[in-house]
Amino acid sequence: MHNRLLEAFDTLNAFDLSSNLSSSVYFEKRRPAGTENLYGMVHAIKNNLIVKFDYHKFYEENSTYRVVLAIALKEYKHRWYLIAIEEGDDMVKSFGLDRISKLEISNQKASHKPNIDIEEKYKHSFGIISNDGQEPEEVIISFTPFQGQYIKSMPLHHSQVVLKDNDQECKIKLNIHITHDFIMEIQSMSDQLRVVKPIWLKDELKERLNRAVSNCK
């Protein structure tokens, strides 16, 4: 958190908002939906308040009404997610802020605050999916030397270790839960990598790429 605040401070100082930067600095024009809910969610988390909203999953036609205890906020790929426990359910769930509507921050306090270590929960995760109760897997991927430069400068995961780095390849090892988010990430670089381990991940990536080729016919 301190590093992110320092980054924001350095950015604001560099930009000097009193100056005209229109011809010097070009911001990303895409802005994720849902950031207008951040302030209310932070208030609810700090004060242990019950939150109510309609939630629309991308793969479902209609929204559903949710009543939750807000626990934390998590960022992934410029999107924000609410980590919460739903009323009548002890499971920790994630809700994309961009899919939340009719948000109501109630005055009702939760009877107790659950003792959940969010950092530990997502320790072996890539993205927002958490495989509770499952052991992480060792993943070894060989990248081209060119792509390896990017992977070294922005590691895929905090467990990343460089096993080999030469003019032939950049081979890394991860200790991670292999989720849909992770497979989608490496799929986006598929022409620049080779999955060494585990074999099932290699086969899964191959199957996805074959489907992609079929879709282009």
Buried (B, 14 or more C-beta within 10 A) or exposed (E): EEEEEEEEEEEEEEEEEEEEEEEEEEEEEEEEBBEEBEEBBEEBBEEBBBBBBBBBEEEEEEBEEBBBBBBBBBEBEEBBBBBBBBEEEEEBBBBBBBBBEEBEBEEEEBEEEEEEEBEEBBBBBBBBBBBEEEEBBEBBBBBBEEBBEEBBEEBBBEBBEEEEBEEEBBBBBBBBBBBEBBBEBBBEBBEBBBBBEBEEBBEBBEEBEEEEEEEEE
